[in-house]
Amino acid sequence: MPGSSSAPRFLAPAQVAELLSIEVDEVIALVYEGRLRGSQLGSPARWRIEESSLAEYLAEQSEEARRMALWRQANEASFPEVWGPSAPQGM
């Protein structure tokens, strides 16, 4: 159905690689790992990556980076060098 917004859009692995600044082989590896959804389409069959899975992958990567930043921040705040030795008792 032309103009149907429910039809998935597909990208070539080279397009995805360029967007992610990685190699095409790494894109295919992400498909095999299940981190990107892809299919072999056409004749001869060529890999195509669902555009929506790329958006989901980027959101996951963003969330992982946010969590790692919070973890580092919490770790740094828990070092005694940052807040000094234990506070004297009775204050």
N, C-alpha and C positions, 0 to 999 in steps of 0.2 A: 504494500500500500504506500504509494508516494505521499510524503508529507507526514507519515505516521511518526509520532514522537516516541513510540514504544519500541521501535526497531533499534537494536543496538548498533552503534557505530564502531567501526574497526579501524585500527591503525597498524601500519606495517612495523615490524620490529625495529627497523632503522629509525622511524619517526619517534618511537618510544625511547630508543637509545639516545637520540639527540636531546629529547626533552629532559631525560634523567642524567645526561652527561656520563653515560656508561657505554660499554661495548654491546653490540648486538647479541653476542654469545651470553652475556650476563642477563639480557632481557629474556632470552629463551630459557635460561636457568631459572629465572623467577617464575616463568610459566610452569616448568616442571616441578618446582617447589610448591606450587599452588598459591603463590603470592600475587600473581597476575592471572587473569582468565584469558586464555587464548585458544584458538582453534586453527587447524590446518584447513584452509578453504581454497576452492578453485582447482583447476587442472592445468598444469601440475600444482599439487597442493603446496600452499605457502602459508606460513604462520601469519595470523592476524590477531591483534590484541584488542579486547573490548575496551573502548574508551572509558567506560564507567569503572572498570576495574583499575585503570590507571589512577583515576581520581580517588578511589578508595585506598589504593596503595599509598598515594601521597599523603592522604589524611592520616593513615596509620603511622607513616614515617614521622609526620609532624607531631603526632601525639607521643610517640616514643621519644623523640627529641625533647619534648616538653617535660615528660616524666623524668628523663635522665638529668635534665637541668635542675629540676626540683630535688632529685636525689642527691646530686652533687652539692647543692646549696644546703640541704639538711646535714649532709656529712661534714661540710666545712664548719657549720655552726656548732657541731657537736665536739669539735676538737678543743681541748683545754687551752691551747695556745690562743684561741680566739676569744674565749670568755674568761680566761685566767684560772688559777687553781680554785679548788672548792672554797666556797664562802665559809668563813668562820662560823661555828655553831653559836647560837644564842643571840644573833643579831636581829 
